[in-house]
Amino acid sequence: MFRRTFWFTAGAAAGVWATTKVNRKLKQLTPESLAAQAADKAIETGHKLKDFALDVREGMVRREAELGGALGLEAPVDPDLPVQRHFAVDAAEPANTYRTLPYKTNNRNEDH
């Protein structure tokens, strides 16, 4: 008697567990859920690309400043020469600042 009750309870618990798992997986596979997951991945990828671009730009400016110092481009400018180049980004930015793009968007869909 107890053996049958035990196996009946174990089977019912396994059925409830399996039903719960299947329902959770079905909710994850709805079109709305898939669209939200894709949007989250796209935003995450965009942030990673932005950070990569900022790292490249920072390294480019640093290397350009090193080369300019090595080649003597930082020397006083002779007024008879053409106008000196201007750097796109200042190389003396503080290291512990939050990095942002140079523009501010008002797009409310950006943070989804």
C-alpha positions in Angstrom: 0.0 0.0 0.0 2.7 2.4 1.0 4.8 1.5 -2.1 1.9 2.3 -4.4 1.3 5.6 -2.6 4.9 6.5 -2.9 5.1 5.8 -6.6 1.8 7.6 -7.3 3.1 10.7 -5.5 6.5 10.5 -7.2 4.7 10.2 -10.6 2.4 13.1 -9.9 5.4 15.3 -8.8 7.3 14.4 -11.9 4.3 15.2 -14.0 3.9 18.6 -12.4 7.6 19.3 -12.8 7.6 18.3 -16.4 4.5 20.4 -17.2 6.0 23.4 -15.5 9.3 23.1 -17.5 7.4 22.6 -20.8 5.2 25.7 -20.1 8.2 27.8 -19.3 10.0 26.8 -22.5 6.9 27.4 -24.6 6.6 31.0 -23.1 10.3 31.5 -24.1 9.5 30.5 -27.6 6.6 32.9 -28.2 7.2 35.6 -30.9 7.1 38.4 -28.4 9.7 36.7 -26.2 12.0 35.9 -29.1 11.8 39.5 -30.3 12.6 40.9 -26.9 15.6 38.5 -26.6 16.8 39.6 -30.1 16.5 43.2 -29.1 18.4 42.7 -25.9 21.2 40.9 -27.8 21.3 43.7 -30.4 21.6 46.4 -27.8 24.3 44.4 -25.9 26.3 44.0 -29.2 25.9 47.7 -29.9 27.3 48.6 -26.6 30.3 46.2 -27.1 30.9 47.7 -30.5 30.8 51.2 -29.1 33.3 50.3 -26.4 35.5 48.7 -29.0 35.4 51.8 -31.2 36.2 54.1 -28.3 39.1 51.8 -27.3 40.4 52.0 -30.9 40.0 55.7 -31.0 41.8 56.1 -27.7 44.7 53.9 -28.8 44.9 55.7 -32.1 45.1 59.1 -30.4 47.7 57.9 -27.9 49.8 56.4 -30.7 49.4 59.5 -32.8 50.7 61.6 -29.9 53.7 59.3 -29.4 54.6 59.5 -33.1 54.1 63.2 -33.1 56.4 63.6 -30.1 59.0 61.3 -31.8 58.9 63.1 -35.1 58.9 66.6 -33.5 55.4 67.6 -34.6 54.8 69.1 -31.2 57.5 71.8 -31.8 56.6 75.5 -32.2 54.9 76.2 -35.5 56.7 78.3 -38.1 54.2 80.9 -39.4 55.4 80.3 -43.0 54.2 76.7 -42.8 50.7 75.5 -43.5 48.2 75.2 -40.6 49.0 72.5 -38.0 46.8 69.5 -37.8 44.1 69.3 -35.1 43.5 66.0 -33.3 40.0 64.6 -33.3 40.1 63.5 -29.7 42.2 65.0 -26.8 44.8 62.5 -25.6 44.7 63.9 -22.1 41.3 62.5 -21.1 41.1 61.1 -17.5 41.3 57.3 -17.3 38.4 56.7 -14.8 35.5 58.5 -16.6 32.4 57.0 -18.0 32.8 56.8 -21.7 30.0 58.0 -23.9 29.4 58.8 -27.6 29.8 62.4 -28.6 26.1 62.8 -29.1 23.0 62.6 -26.9 20.0 60.7 -28.3 16.4 61.1 -27.2 15.5 57.6 -28.4 13.4 55.9 -25.8 13.7 52.6 -27.5 17.4 52.5 -27.0 17.3 51.0 -23.5 15.0 48.0 -24.2 
